Amino acid sequence: MRAGDSDTGPGGSVLLGSGSGNSTNSGDVSVFTPDAGFNGTSGVVALSTGESSWGNSGGVYLETGNATGGHGGDIRAAVGTGDYGNGGSVYVAAGMTLDDYAIGGSVSLSGGYSLGLSGGGGH
């Protein structure tokens, strides 16, 4: 699935969404690769933005919606278990800059705020 190109304006957009439920849950959106065969490697799911020759590149956003009368959804990043060799790693890296008068990006983690009890801890 791919949107169209443009020579003079923005390229086309691709929207992937589920249906809403008027009186119950909205639908799910799943992006996955199937299991690999014997002695194979399952596929990669990649989320990336393109490069820009003059200007900013796009962002990648992972966020859950707000909830009224419930709690916001979780975002989970986890590496699967293997039974041979080293375990997988989780990498989080901020961007670098080649500008002599600017600083590189930062990585920030913070616990959630609470009106009643203390906020969640950063673990």
C-alpha positions as CSV (number, residue, x, y, z in Angstrom):
1,M,0.0,0.0,0.0
2,R,1.5,3.3,-1.1
3,A,0.3,6.8,-1.7
4,G,1.0,8.7,-4.9
5,D,4.0,11.0,-5.5
6,S,3.9,14.7,-6.4
7,D,6.3,16.9,-8.3
8,T,4.9,20.2,-7.1
9,G,3.1,19.6,-3.8
10,P,2.9,17.2,-0.9
11,G,2.8,13.5,-1.7
12,G,-0.3,11.5,-0.9
13,S,-1.2,10.2,2.6
14,V,-1.9,6.7,3.7
15,L,-4.4,6.3,6.5
16,L,-4.8,3.0,8.3
17,G,-7.5,2.8,10.9
18,S,-10.2,0.7,12.5
19,G,-13.9,1.2,12.8
20,S,-15.5,3.0,15.7
21,G,-18.0,1.5,18.0
22,N,-20.9,3.8,18.9
23,S,-21.9,1.9,22.0
24,T,-18.8,-0.3,22.6
25,N,-15.1,-0.7,21.7
26,S,-13.5,0.5,18.5
27,G,-11.7,-2.0,16.4
28,D,-8.1,-3.0,16.6
29,V,-5.3,-2.4,14.1
30,S,-2.6,-5.1,14.1
31,V,0.6,-4.9,12.1
32,F,2.6,-8.1,12.3
33,T,4.8,-10.6,10.5
34,P,4.0,-14.3,10.7
35,D,6.1,-16.9,12.4
36,A,9.2,-18.1,10.4
37,G,9.6,-21.6,9.3
38,F,12.2,-24.0,10.8
39,N,15.6,-22.4,11.0
40,G,14.4,-19.1,9.6
41,T,14.0,-15.5,10.9
42,S,10.6,-13.9,11.2
43,G,10.2,-10.6,9.3
44,V,10.8,-7.1,10.6
45,V,8.1,-4.4,11.3
46,A,9.7,-1.1,10.6
47,L,8.2,2.4,11.3
48,S,10.4,5.1,9.8
49,T,10.2,8.5,8.2
50,G,12.0,9.7,5.1
51,E,15.0,12.0,4.9
52,S,14.8,15.6,4.1
53,S,17.4,17.4,2.0
54,W,16.4,20.8,3.3
55,G,14.2,21.0,6.4
56,N,13.0,18.6,9.1
57,S,12.3,14.9,8.7
58,G,9.0,13.6,9.9
59,G,8.4,12.2,13.4
60,V,7.2,8.8,14.6
61,Y,4.6,9.1,17.3
62,L,3.5,6.2,19.6
63,E,0.7,7.4,21.9
64,T,-2.5,6.2,23.4
65,G,-5.7,8.2,23.7
66,N,-7.2,9.9,26.8
67,A,-9.9,8.1,28.8
68,T,-12.8,9.4,30.7
69,G,-14.0,7.0,33.4
70,G,-11.1,4.6,32.9
71,H,-7.3,4.7,32.5
72,G,-5.2,5.5,29.5
73,G,-3.7,2.7,27.5
74,D,-0.2,1.4,28.0
75,I,2.7,1.5,25.6
76,R,4.9,-1.5,25.9
77,A,8.3,-2.2,24.4
78,A,9.7,-5.7,25.0
79,V,12.2,-8.1,23.5
80,G,11.1,-11.6,23.0
81,T,12.8,-14.6,24.7
82,G,15.3,-16.8,22.8
83,D,16.6,-20.2,23.8
84,Y,20.1,-19.9,22.3
85,G,22.7,-17.1,22.4
86,N,22.5,-13.6,23.9
87,G,19.2,-11.9,24.7
88,G,18.0,-9.1,22.5
89,S,18.6,-5.5,23.5
90,V,16.4,-2.3,23.6
91,Y,18.0,0.7,22.1
92,V,16.8,4.3,22.7
93,A,19.0,7.0,21.1
94,A,18.5,10.7,20.6
95,G,19.5,12.4,17.4
96,M,22.9,13.9,16.7
97,T,23.6,17.2,15.0
98,L,26.4,18.4,12.8
99,D,25.6,22.0,13.7
100,D,28.5,23.6,15.7
101,Y,26.0,25.9,17.5
102,A,23.4,23.4,18.5
103,I,23.1,20.5,20.9
104,G,22.1,16.9,20.2
105,G,18.7,15.5,21.1
106,S,17.8,14.3,24.6
107,V,16.2,11.2,26.0
108,S,13.6,11.8,28.7
109,L,11.6,9.3,30.8
110,S,9.2,10.4,33.5
111,G,6.5,8.9,35.7
112,G,2.9,9.9,35.4
113,Y,1.3,12.7,37.5
114,S,-1.5,12.0,39.9
115,L,-4.0,14.4,41.5
116,G,-4.5,12.1,44.5
117,L,-1.5,10.1,45.2
118,S,2.2,10.5,44.3
119,G,3.2,10.1,40.7
120,G,4.6,6.9,39.2
121,G,8.2,6.3,39.6
122,G,10.7,6.0,36.8
123,H,12.1,2.5,36.9
